[in-house]
Amino acid sequence: MKLTHIIPASAIGLALTLSACSGEAATTETDEATEESVGETADAAAEHDASGYAEDETGGLIDAGLIASLNEKLAGFHADSGRDIHIIAAMTTDGRDIEEVAEEMRAERSADALIYVAGADQALAIVGEGLDEAFTTDAEVAMIAHFEEDELAEGLNSGADALIARLGN
């Protein structure tokens, strides 16, 4: 039986809020060029899966640039390996078991692995075929350490990087 990691009070909620605030900055030429480049990669990813690899289901609390960079990273991994990793950031599972929700989302996307973060529930799950409990526990603990420091991007990227390293073998 897998233990679901409970994220300390308000760690993700605060991280989501801070991330949303940082997304209000004015767009620069560099941002526009990055958005164009990321948009091209996202278009390639969309051909494989129209919903993308990283999804913000928080109602827009996550900076679009973070979602775009995660999509670029995960699309690149798919192009190199043929394997799919998805990340979903949501506010809640509406009282459902996070592992069940994550598995359902993984099945809907035919993903090899999926990270599901429920901010208001202060919980996350990493699911996938062939992922053992020791690996998912280590990856989740690393993500939580970043969330506790209000480092949402670093937390999501550390989870993605751990899965890429694991599935890329």
Backbone torsions as a table, in degrees:
resi	resn	phi	psi	omega
1	MET	NA	133.5	-177.9
2	LYS	-89.9	136.4	176.2
3	LEU	-84.8	134.2	175.4
4	THR	-88.1	131.7	-179.3
5	HIS	-84.1	127.7	176.1
6	ILE	-95.8	126.0	-177.8
7	ILE	-83.7	134.4	-178.4
8	PRO	-51.8	149.5	-175.2
9	ALA	-41.3	125.2	173.4
10	SER	64.5	5.8	-177.9
11	ALA	-59.6	-51.5	-179.4
12	ILE	-74.4	-42.4	179.6
13	GLY	-55.5	-45.1	178.9
14	LEU	-67.7	-41.8	178.9
15	ALA	-61.9	-40.7	178.1
16	LEU	-63.6	-42.8	-179.8
17	THR	-63.6	-46.1	179.1
18	LEU	-63.6	-39.4	179.0
19	SER	-64.2	-40.9	179.2
20	ALA	-62.8	-41.1	179.0
21	CYS	-64.0	-40.2	-178.7
22	SER	-68.2	-21.3	-179.7
23	GLY	-77.9	-5.3	-177.7
24	GLU	-87.7	0.0	-178.5
25	ALA	-66.1	154.5	179.8
26	ALA	-65.5	147.8	179.0
27	THR	-79.2	135.5	177.9
28	THR	-109.1	172.5	177.7
29	GLU	-60.3	-38.8	178.5
30	THR	-63.0	-42.8	177.8
31	ASP	-60.5	-42.2	-179.2
32	GLU	-65.0	-41.1	178.3
33	ALA	-64.9	-41.1	178.3
34	THR	-64.0	-44.1	179.4
35	GLU	-60.5	-39.5	179.1
36	GLU	-65.0	-45.5	179.0
37	SER	-63.3	-45.0	179.2
38	VAL	-65.7	-36.6	178.9
39	GLY	-61.4	-39.2	177.9
40	GLU	-64.7	-43.0	178.1
41	THR	-65.8	-40.9	178.8
42	ALA	-63.2	-35.9	177.2
43	ASP	-62.8	-41.5	177.9
44	ALA	-64.1	-40.8	178.8
45	ALA	-65.8	-37.2	-178.5
46	ALA	-64.3	-29.1	176.7
47	GLU	-62.2	-33.1	178.6
48	HIS	-81.1	-43.0	-176.9
49	ASP	-150.4	110.8	-173.5
50	ALA	-59.6	-22.9	-178.2
51	SER	-84.5	-6.4	-179.7
52	GLY	83.3	174.7	-179.0
53	TYR	-92.7	-33.6	177.8
54	ALA	-117.7	131.3	-176.0
55	GLU	-129.2	136.0	174.9
56	ASP	-102.5	105.6	176.6
57	GLU	-107.7	28.3	-179.5
58	THR	-95.7	2.2	-176.2
59	GLY	84.5	24.5	176.2
60	GLY	93.4	14.5	-179.8
61	LEU	-74.7	-18.4	-179.2
62	ILE	-96.7	135.0	180.0
63	ASP	-55.8	129.6	-178.8
64	ALA	-59.9	-31.6	178.1
65	GLY	-64.0	-36.9	177.6
66	LEU	-65.8	-45.7	179.1
67	ILE	-61.8	-42.6	-179.9
68	ALA	-63.5	-42.6	-179.2
69	SER	-68.1	-37.1	175.5
70	LEU	-64.8	-41.9	177.3
71	ASN	-60.2	-41.9	179.4
72	GLU	-62.9	-46.7	179.9
73	LYS	-61.5	-47.2	-176.0
74	LEU	-72.9	-32.6	175.0
75	ALA	-67.1	-40.1	177.2
76	GLY	-62.6	-42.1	177.6
77	PHE	-62.5	-42.1	178.0
78	HIS	-62.0	-43.4	-179.5
79	ALA	-61.7	-37.8	-178.5
80	ASP	-78.4	-35.4	-169.9
81	SER	-115.9	-19.7	-174.4
82	GLY	78.4	7.4	-177.7
83	ARG	-106.7	146.3	-177.6
84	ASP	-109.8	130.3	171.0
85	ILE	-123.0	133.0	178.1
86	HIS	-123.1	150.0	176.2
87	ILE	-128.0	129.2	176.4
88	ILE	-124.4	124.8	174.7
89	ALA	-109.6	118.0	-179.1
90	ALA	-128.2	170.8	177.2
91	MET	-85.3	-40.2	-173.7
92	THR	-153.2	161.8	172.3
93	THR	-99.5	6.0	-178.5
94	ASP	57.3	40.6	175.6
95	GLY	84.8	-1.8	179.2
96	ARG	-84.6	158.3	177.0
97	ASP	-64.7	128.0	-175.4
98	ILE	-63.7	-34.3	177.9
99	GLU	-63.5	-42.4	179.2
100	GLU	-65.1	-44.0	179.2
101	VAL	-62.2	-44.9	-179.8
102	ALA	-61.8	-43.6	178.9
103	GLU	-63.8	-40.1	177.5
104	GLU	-61.9	-44.9	179.8
105	MET	-64.0	-39.3	178.5
106	ARG	-63.6	-43.6	179.9
107	ALA	-65.1	-42.1	179.0
108	GLU	-59.3	-33.1	-176.3
109	ARG	-97.7	-1.1	-175.7
110	SER	51.1	41.4	-176.7
111	ALA	-87.5	149.8	174.0
112	ASP	-74.0	-33.2	178.8
113	ALA	-153.0	156.5	-178.5
114	LEU	-148.5	138.7	172.4
115	ILE	-107.8	127.1	178.1
116	TYR	-121.6	122.4	179.4
117	VAL	-116.7	124.3	176.4
118	ALA	-113.3	98.7	-172.7
119	GLY	-59.7	-51.8	-177.9
120	ALA	-67.4	-28.8	177.4
121	ASP	-81.3	-11.5	-177.6
122	GLN	53.7	50.1	-178.3
123	ALA	-144.1	155.5	174.4
124	LEU	-146.8	157.8	177.7
125	ALA	-143.9	142.7	172.0
126	ILE	-118.6	122.3	-177.6
127	VAL	-128.8	152.4	176.6
128	GLY	168.5	155.8	178.5
129	GLU	-66.8	135.1	176.3
130	GLY	77.8	6.1	177.0
131	LEU	-92.1	119.0	-178.4
132	ASP	-85.8	163.2	-176.1
133	GLU	-60.6	-38.3	-179.7
134	ALA	-62.1	-43.6	179.1
135	PHE	-63.9	-51.2	-177.0
136	THR	-64.0	-37.3	177.7
137	THR	-61.4	-47.8	179.8
138	ASP	-61.0	-44.5	-179.5
139	ALA	-65.0	-42.3	179.6
140	GLU	-65.6	-41.7	179.1
141	VAL	-62.6	-41.2	177.7
142	ALA	-63.3	-41.5	178.1
143	MET	-63.5	-45.3	-178.5
144	ILE	-61.1	-38.6	178.4
145	ALA	-57.8	-40.0	177.1
146	HIS	-69.8	-43.2	-179.7
147	PHE	-60.0	-38.6	179.3
148	GLU	-63.4	-25.4	178.6
149	GLU	-96.0	14.3	-179.3
150	ASP	61.1	34.6	-179.7
151	GLU	-111.1	74.9	-177.0
152	LEU	-62.1	-48.8	-178.4
153	ALA	-60.0	-45.4	-179.6
154	GLU	-64.2	-37.8	178.6
155	GLY	-64.7	-48.4	179.5
156	LEU	-65.9	-39.9	178.4
157	ASN	-67.0	-35.9	179.1
158	SER	-66.0	-37.4	176.0
159	GLY	-65.3	-44.8	178.7
160	ALA	-62.1	-45.0	-179.0
161	ASP	-63.2	-39.6	178.8
162	ALA	-63.0	-42.9	179.0
163	LEU	-68.0	-39.2	177.6
164	ILE	-61.3	-44.9	178.9
165	ALA	-62.9	-41.3	-177.4
166	ARG	-71.0	-46.0	-175.6
167	LEU	-83.3	-15.7	-177.9
168	GLY	-78.8	-7.9	-177.9
169	ASN	-74.4	NA	NA
